[in-house]
Structure formats: structure tokens, C-alpha cells
Amino acid sequence: MLKDRRIRDTRVYQVGDFLAASIAWAVFYTYRKSLEIEPVTTDLIFADPNFWAGVLLIPLAWIMFYLLFDRYRDIYRLSRLATFIRTFFISLLGVTVLFFTLILDDVVSVYTTYYRSFLVLFGLHFSITVLFRMILLTKASRKLKAGKVGYNTLIIGGNQRALELFADITNRSKSLGYMLRGYVSTNGDNEPLMGNLPLLGKVSQLREVIVDYGIEDVIIATEAKEQERLRGIVDILFEFGDKLLVRIIPDMYDILLGNVRMNNVYGAVVIEIRQHLISSTEAVIKRFLDILVSGIAILFLLPIYAYIAIRTRMSSDGPIFYKQERVGRFGKSFHIIKFRSMFTNAEDAGPQLSNDHDPRITPWGRVMRKWRLDELPQFWNVFKGEMSLVGPRPERQHFIDLIMTEAPHYRHLLKVRPGITSWGQVKYGYASNLEQMIARLRFDILYIENMSLALDVKIIFYTVVVLFQGQGK
């Protein structure tokens, strides 16, 4: 019931964005007409079919833009300050796109009119959108504090720290949104929290507890000395991706080091363990560049696609494209697209890795793999959002299971979108055996722990160098 309310309020938030964009464009359209015709009457505006097309289609374009670059998952998770800042930059980016696609074609008598038009549209869109958003987020905050909305919450650990957290949450006059369903034991019987919250199971049953009780928030309250156990718990929790918000009680050492950042004056002292490894702004820019570059690449590479397709068709019997199921972000499967570089019966005996002298590779396929031409169709995977330009290479579930037996930390790669190229790919190329896959893993882990746009640019640069040297393997 409470989840339905959250979904409904999030949809209202989306409708608010639509109305804000519609109102902003209507006012801007009237302003533009006032520069051409005096006086401007409502009858004149309403009789113009371009006006009605704009107030309906432009907001739809904005909604698509927000779906790509903003957060529409749950408004009760949003910070008003962060939303204000994010709205500013997304509005600036969106208005820039509108300016170059629609407004720049207008004929004006004075060139400075373009600058004024840009500033007016940006000012209108940002101010009206942020006003709607702040009103709705303020109402959402009041509902959350009143206990009308909350999240099924699980505490991991039943020690004294967990008991103190329980008391802190339950003794507050204002709700924090935690609907405590119980706790999971880490140390056995006679834990201090026992009797205050239902015991739902042990750490070994963590996955089942989260699913059975519909857990949405988890607070880890393990002892500081249990670092090895903590890593295992976090690995399990990250398997649920964005469906689960993970927090942990910090030590005084973490507080002194400045690792604890509080954005809620009334909140309990917990650290949110973020699965998003780069800032929201960088994530928006990274996704925008993925769409822009992959879209341009698909258009400009069409003649090369046609040539490769003809050569692939002539090289051997079988389809031009090869689709294979891979594991992407948060363990979600997708079909990667390649130009076929092997004979059609290449894996009749089951999944196999290729090597330099693999007889399954066609002569033309060997040329493609040397220059990585077989990877070019993956720009479509990038455009769809299944992959990124830079990220760990996606693997099949069969090989992930093999890697996990030797390197359980592989699951950390599932925090991010897989990529066409990666640090590990630049270093090792195509992996020919399990040992090379694990060696490549070390560089991919380094990448996701140091993710930045600057690092992406460096990896793309070195990828281009490798390709021009014909060392794609």
C-alpha cells in the first residue's frame, strides 16, 4: 500500500515536470511572438497550430530527456538541495539542445535576440520546473516525517550498536522512513537486540530474507572487527542493485576521517554505501556522451558497416551479425551484437574462449578481430543503454561462474555498465583462458574504483592507439 503511494507520487512528480515544461514553452512562445508582432493577443497565439504542437511535443521531449539523465525512481529518496542543483544543470543542457535544434533557425533582425531568447527560455524552464519540484518534494518530506510513507527496513546485526540504533530510530518524534521489519543475526543467540525486533534469520539466509519480506532499506550494524564478514555482506546486498538502499553505522574513526556526510539534520548517524561510483553530474555527462558518440558513430560508420557486412556474408555461410547473451549492470542480461567472426557451429561443444590460433575463426574474422571491427555494432548496445563506451567487458554467465570460484570480487564489476573498451581490454585484449580473465579483472576493478570522465578519455585514447597498431588481437 505504501509502495503504491510512492509510485503514485512519483508519477505526479513526472506530470509536474510535463506541466512545467509546457507552461515554460507557452510563455516563451508568447515572448518570441511579441518580438515579431505588436500587440500579441491570446486569440492570435491560440490560433497558431505551432503553439499547440510546442506545448505538447516539447514537454514530451523533456520527459524523455529526464528519463535519460535524471532520477525518476522514487521522489522520497531525493534531496531537495541535490535536486535543485541537478535541475539547474539538466535545464541548461536541455535548453542548449533546444536552442540549436529549434530556435537558431528563426530569422531575427538583431543578433542579440538569440542571446536573450536563450536566457529567457532557460530562466523560464528552470524556475518553473524547480518550483514545481520543490513544492512536491517538500510535501513528500512532510509525509515521510509524519510516517505516512516508509520503507521496509532490515538491520543486519543484533549487537549493542544495533540496539542503540533501534532506540535512536524508534524514539524520534519525526519518522525517518524506516519501517523496521526485523533483524538478521551475525553472532548467534542472546544478542542485545533480541526481543526488541523479530529475528528473521542468519546472515547465510540474507538473500531469502530480503526477498521474502520485501526489504528496501538495509542498515549494517556489524562490529568493526568483522571486516571480512562485512565484505561478504556488502557483496550480497549489491546483487540487488538499485532495488536496495544500503547504509552502515560508522565508527568514530570514520567520523574523524571525514567519511561521514550528513544531508539530513534529523537523520540517524549512518553512512549510505553508494553503488554509484561517480557523481550524479559526471554520470549525466557520461551517459550523454555515450548517446552522442554512439549515435554519431552509427551514422558515420554506415558505409563501413555495409562493407564489413558484405565481407562477412562472403567469408562463410551464416548470419552477418552474431548475438550472444551477456551479463550487464546489476546482473541484468542483454544480447551483445557483433559481426560474426567465427563459423556458425563454433560452440556446438559448449562455451569456449578463443585464442590466436583458434580454428573456429574465419579468415575474414581474423582480420576483423585484429582491428576489432567485429565490435563496431556494439555502438547500438551503447545507444540503448545496455553498455557504455568505457567499462568492464561483459562476460557470459558460464565464465562469470568460473571466475567467481577463483575471484569472488568479480561481482563488483556488475556495479557499472559494461563497455566496448576497458582498461583491462587495453592491457590484455581478448582473454584466451581463465587466468587471463582474472588478470584482466584486476585492471577493471581499478577502473571502477577510480571512475572519472578523465580516465574514460585516457582509455579511449589508448584504445585508438592499440587499434591503429593492429594489436586488437
C-alpha positions in Angstrom: 0.0 0.0 0.0 2.8 2.4 1.0 4.8 1.4 -2.1 1.8 2.2 -4.3 1.6 5.6 -2.7 5.3 6.2 -3.5 4.8 5.1 -7.1 1.7 7.3 -7.5 3.5 10.4 -6.0 6.5 9.8 -8.3 4.1 9.8 -11.3 2.7 13.1 -10.0 6.2 14.4 -10.0 6.6 13.4 -13.6 3.3 15.1 -14.5 4.6 18.2 -12.7 7.7 18.2 -15.0 5.4 17.9 -18.0 3.2 20.8 -16.9 6.3 23.0 -16.0 7.8 22.4 -19.4 4.5 23.1 -21.1 3.9 26.4 -19.2 7.5 27.5 -19.8 7.3 26.9 -23.5 3.9 28.6 -23.8 5.3 31.7 -22.1 8.4 31.6 -24.1 6.5 31.2 -27.4 4.4 34.3 -26.5 7.6 36.2 -25.7 9.0 35.3 -29.1 5.9 36.3 -30.9 5.9 39.7 -29.1 9.3 40.4 -30.8 7.7 40.0 -34.2 4.1 41.2 -33.7 2.7 44.0 -31.6 0.4 43.7 -29.8 0.2 39.9 -29.3 -3.3 38.7 -28.4 -4.3 35.4 -26.9 -6.6 34.7 -29.9 -3.6 35.1 -32.2 -1.4 32.7 -30.1 -4.1 30.1 -29.6 -5.0 30.0 -33.3 -1.4 29.1 -34.2 -1.0 25.3 -34.6 2.7 25.7 -33.9 1.9 26.9 -30.4 -0.2 23.7 -29.6 2.4 21.5 -31.2 5.1 23.1 -28.9 3.2 22.9 -25.6 2.5 19.2 -26.3 5.7 17.9 -28.0 8.4 19.9 -26.3 7.3 18.7 -22.8 7.3 15.1 -24.1 10.9 15.7 -25.3 11.8 17.0 -21.8 10.3 13.9 -20.2 12.4 11.7 -22.4 15.4 13.8 -21.5 14.8 13.4 -17.8 14.3 9.7 -18.2 17.8 9.5 -19.7 19.6 11.9 -17.4 17.6 12.5 -14.2 16.1 10.3 -11.4 12.5 9.3 -11.6 12.7 6.2 -9.4 11.3 7.4 -6.1 10.8 11.1 -5.1 11.0 10.1 -1.4 14.7 9.3 -2.0 15.5 12.7 -3.4 17.3 15.5 -1.6 15.9 18.9 -2.3 19.3 20.6 -2.5 20.7 17.9 -4.8 17.6 18.1 -7.0 17.9 21.9 -7.2 21.5 21.7 -8.4 20.8 18.8 -10.8 17.7 20.6 -12.3 19.9 23.6 -13.0 22.5 21.7 -15.0 20.0 19.5 -16.8 17.9 22.5 -17.7 21.0 24.3 -19.0 21.9 21.2 -21.1 18.3 20.7 -22.4 17.8 24.3 -23.3 21.1 24.3 -25.2 19.9 21.4 -27.3 16.5 23.1 -27.9 18.3 26.3 -28.9 20.5 24.7 -31.5 17.7 22.5 -32.9 14.7 24.8 -33.0 15.4 28.4 -32.1 18.6 29.1 -34.0 16.7 28.7 -37.3 14.5 31.7 -36.5 15.1 34.8 -38.6 15.8 37.8 -36.3 16.6 41.4 -37.1 19.1 41.8 -34.2 21.6 39.0 -33.5 21.5 39.7 -29.7 17.9 38.4 -29.8 19.3 34.9 -29.8 21.1 35.5 -26.5 18.0 37.0 -24.9 15.9 34.1 -26.2 18.3 31.6 -24.7 18.4 33.3 -21.3 14.6 33.8 -21.3 13.9 30.1 -22.1 16.4 28.9 -19.6 15.1 31.2 -16.9 11.5 30.2 -17.5 12.1 26.5 -17.8 14.4 26.2 -14.8 12.4 28.5 -12.5 9.0 26.9 -13.2 10.4 23.3 -13.1 12.3 23.8 -9.9 9.3 25.5 -8.3 7.1 22.5 -9.1 9.7 20.1 -7.9 10.4 21.9 -4.6 6.7 22.0 -3.8 6.3 18.3 -4.5 9.5 17.3 -2.7 8.5 19.4 0.4 5.1 17.6 0.5 6.9 14.3 0.2 9.3 15.2 3.0 6.4 16.0 5.3 4.6 12.7 4.5 7.8 10.8 5.2 8.4 12.6 8.6 4.7 12.0 9.5 5.1 8.3 9.0 2.6 8.2 6.1 5.3 6.7 3.8 8.2 4.4 4.6 10.5 1.6 3.5 10.7 -2.0 4.7 13.9 -1.9 6.6 16.2 -4.7 7.8 19.0 -4.4 10.4 22.0 -6.7 10.0 23.5 -7.5 13.4 21.9 -7.7 16.8 24.8 -6.3 18.9 24.8 -3.2 21.2 25.3 -0.9 18.3 22.2 -2.3 16.6 20.2 -1.9 19.8 21.3 1.8 20.1 20.3 2.4 16.5 16.9 0.8 17.1 16.4 3.1 20.1 17.5 6.1 18.1 15.1 5.4 15.3 12.0 4.5 17.4 12.4 7.3 20.0 12.3 10.1 17.5 9.3 12.4 17.2 9.7 12.5 13.4 9.9 9.4 11.3 13.0 8.7 9.2 11.1 6.5 6.8 12.4 3.2 8.4 9.7 0.6 8.8 11.7 -1.9 10.8 10.7 -5.5 9.9 13.3 -7.3 11.9 17.0 -8.1 12.0 19.4 -10.7 10.8 21.7 -12.3 13.3 25.5 -12.3 12.8 26.8 -13.7 16.1 24.2 -16.2 17.3 21.9 -16.3 20.3 21.4 -13.8 23.2 22.1 -10.7 21.2 21.1 -7.4 22.8 18.6 -6.6 20.0 16.7 -9.8 20.6 13.2 -9.2 22.0 13.1 -5.7 20.5 12.8 -6.7 16.9 11.8 -10.0 15.3 14.7 -12.3 14.4 14.3 -13.0 10.7 17.2 -15.3 10.1 21.0 -15.6 9.9 23.5 -14.0 7.5 23.5 -17.2 5.5 19.8 -16.6 4.8 20.2 -12.9 3.9 19.1 -13.2 0.3 15.9 -15.1 1.2 15.0 -12.7 4.0 15.3 -9.7 1.7 13.1 -11.3 -0.9 10.5 -12.8 1.5 10.0 -9.6 3.4 10.2 -7.1 0.5 13.2 -5.3 2.1 14.0 -1.9 0.6 16.5 -0.5 3.1 19.3 -2.3 4.9 21.3 -0.9 7.8 24.5 -2.8 8.7 25.4 -2.8 12.4 28.2 -5.3 12.5 31.3 -4.9 14.7 34.3 -3.0 13.4 36.5 -6.1 13.7 34.2 -8.1 11.3 35.7 -6.6 8.2 35.9 -9.9 6.3 32.3 -10.7 7.1 31.3 -7.1 6.1 32.7 -7.5 2.6 30.7 -10.7 2.1 27.5 -9.0 3.3 28.0 -6.0 1.1 28.7 -8.2 -1.9 25.3 -10.0 -1.3 23.5 -6.7 -0.9 24.9 -5.2 -4.1 23.4 -8.1 -6.1 20.0 -6.4 -5.6 21.3 -3.2 -7.3 19.1 -0.1 -7.1 16.3 -2.1 -5.5 18.1 -1.9 -2.2 19.5 1.1 -0.3 22.4 0.1 1.9 23.6 2.0 5.0 26.1 1.3 7.7 26.7 2.5 11.2 30.1 4.3 11.1 32.9 4.0 13.7 34.3 7.1 15.4 37.4 6.6 13.2 35.2 7.1 10.1 33.7 10.2 11.6 37.2 11.7 12.4 38.5 10.9 8.9 35.5 12.9 7.5 33.9 9.8 5.8 30.5 10.6 7.2 28.5 13.1 5.3 25.1 14.0 6.7 22.5 15.6 4.5 19.6 15.2 6.9 19.7 17.1 10.2 17.2 14.8 11.8 18.7 11.6 10.4 20.4 8.8 12.3 24.2 8.7 12.1 24.7 6.2 9.2 26.7 6.2 6.0 25.0 5.4 2.8 27.1 2.9 0.8 26.7 4.2 -2.7 26.7 1.8 -5.6 27.1 4.8 -8.0 30.8 5.2 -8.2 30.8 8.7 -9.8 28.9 11.8 -9.0 25.5 12.4 -10.4 26.8 15.2 -12.6 29.5 13.0 -14.1 27.1 10.2 -14.5 24.8 12.5 -16.5 27.6 13.7 -18.7 28.9 10.1 -19.2 25.5 8.9 -20.4 25.1 12.0 -22.6 28.4 11.3 -24.2 27.5 7.6 -24.7 24.4 8.6 -26.5 26.0 11.4 -28.6 29.1 9.5 -29.6 27.4 6.2 -30.3 24.6 7.9 -32.3 27.2 9.8 -34.4 29.3 6.6 -34.8 26.4 4.6 -36.1 25.6 7.3 -38.7 29.1 7.9 -39.9 30.1 4.2 -39.9 27.2 3.1 -42.1 29.5 2.7 -45.2 32.0 0.7 -43.2 29.1 -1.4 -41.7 27.9 -2.1 -45.2 31.4 -3.2 -46.4 32.0 -5.4 -43.3 28.5 -6.9 -43.8 29.3 -7.9 -47.4 32.7 -9.3 -46.5 31.2 -11.3 -43.6 28.5 -12.7 -45.9 31.1 -13.7 -48.5 33.5 -15.2 -45.9 31.4 -18.2 -44.8 27.8 -19.4 -44.5 25.8 -17.9 -41.7 24.3 -14.7 -40.5 26.1 -11.3 -40.7 25.5 -10.4 -37.1 26.1 -12.6 -34.0 24.1 -12.1 -30.9 25.1 -13.5 -27.6 23.7 -13.2 -24.1 25.9 -11.3 -21.7 25.5 -10.2 -18.1 25.3 -6.4 -17.7 24.8 -3.9 -14.9 23.4 -5.3 -11.7 23.4 -8.8 -13.2 20.7 -7.9 -15.8 21.2 -10.0 -19.0 21.2 -8.4 -22.5 22.2 -9.5 -26.0 25.5 -8.1 -27.2 25.8 -7.6 -31.0 28.9 -8.3 -33.1 29.8 -9.0 -36.7 30.2 -12.8 -36.9 33.9 -13.7 -36.9 33.5 -17.5 -36.4 31.9 -20.4 -38.3 28.3 -21.0 -37.3 29.0 -24.2 -35.4 31.7 -22.7 -33.3 30.2 -23.5 -30.0 28.4 -26.8 -30.6 30.6 -28.3 -27.9 29.7 -25.6 -25.4 31.1 -22.1 -24.4 34.7 -21.7 -25.2 37.3 -18.9 -25.1 39.1 -18.1 -28.3 42.9 -17.9 -28.9 45.3 -16.6 -31.5 45.2 -19.9 -33.5 41.5 -20.8 -32.9 40.4 -22.8 -36.0 36.8 -21.7 -35.4 37.6 -18.1 -36.6 37.1 -17.4 -40.2 39.9 -15.8 -42.3 37.9 -12.6 -42.5 37.0 -12.9 -38.8 40.7 -13.0 -38.0 41.2 -9.7 -39.8 38.2 -8.1 -38.0 39.4 -9.3 -34.6 42.9 -7.9 -35.2 41.4 -4.4 -35.8 38.3 -5.1 -33.5 35.9 -4.4 -36.4 33.6 -7.1 -35.1 32.9 -4.9 -32.1 31.5 -1.9 -34.1 27.8 -3.0 -33.9 28.0 -2.6 -30.1 27.5 1.1 -30.5 23.8 0.1 -30.7 24.1 -1.5 -27.3 25.6 1.7 -26.0 22.9 3.8 -27.6 20.2 1.6 -25.9 21.9 2.0 -22.5 22.9 -1.7 -22.1 26.6 -0.8 -22.4 28.9 2.3 -22.2 31.8 3.4 -24.3 34.1 2.6 -21.4 33.5 -0.1 -18.8 34.5 -3.6 -17.9 33.9 -6.1 -20.8 30.7 -8.1 -20.3 31.0 -11.8 -19.9 28.7 -14.8 -20.2 27.2 -16.3 -17.0 29.2 -19.5 -17.7 32.5 -17.8 -17.4 31.4 -15.5 -14.6 30.6 -18.6 -12.5 34.1 -19.9 -13.3 35.8 -16.6 -12.4 33.8 -16.4 -9.1 35.3 -19.6 -7.9 38.8 -18.0 -8.1 38.0 -14.3 -7.7 34.7 -13.7 -5.8 35.2 -9.9 -6.1 34.3 -10.1 -9.8 30.7 -9.2 -8.7 32.0 -5.6 -8.1 32.2 -5.2 -11.9 28.4 -5.6 -12.1 28.0 -2.2 -10.4 28.6 -0.4 -13.7 27.5 -0.7 -17.3 29.9 -2.9 -19.3 31.8 -1.2 -22.0 33.0 -1.5 -25.6 36.5 -1.0 -24.3 38.1 -1.1 -20.9 41.4 -0.7 -19.1 41.7 -4.5 -18.9 40.9 -4.8 -22.6 43.6 -2.3 -23.5 46.1 -4.3 -21.4 45.1 -7.8 -22.4 42.9 -7.7 -25.4 40.7 -10.8 -25.8 41.3 -13.2 -22.9 42.2 -16.7 -24.1 41.9 -18.5 -20.7 40.6 -18.1 -17.2 44.0 -16.9 -15.9 44.0 -14.0 -18.4 40.4 -13.2 -17.5 41.3 -12.9 -13.8 44.4 -10.9 -14.6 42.3 -8.5 -16.7 39.9 -8.3 -13.7 42.5 -6.5 -11.6 42.5 -3.6 -14.0 38.8 -3.5 -14.4 38.4 -3.3 -10.5 41.0 -0.5 -10.6 38.8 1.3 -13.2 35.5 1.2 -11.3 37.3 2.3 -8.1 38.8 5.3 -9.9 36.0 6.1 -12.4 36.1 9.5 -13.9 35.5 11.2 -17.3 39.2 11.9 -17.5 40.1 8.2 -17.1 37.5 7.3 -19.7 39.2 9.7 -22.2 42.6 8.2 -21.5 41.3 4.6 -22.0 39.6 5.7 -25.3 42.9 7.3 -26.4 44.9 4.2 -25.7 42.2 2.0 -27.3 42.6 4.1 -30.5 46.4 3.7 -30.3 46.0 -0.1 -30.0 43.6 -0.3 -32.9 45.9 1.8 -35.3 48.8 -0.5 -34.3 46.6 -3.5 -35.3 47.0 -5.1 -31.9 43.3 -5.7 -31.2 44.1 -9.4 -31.0 
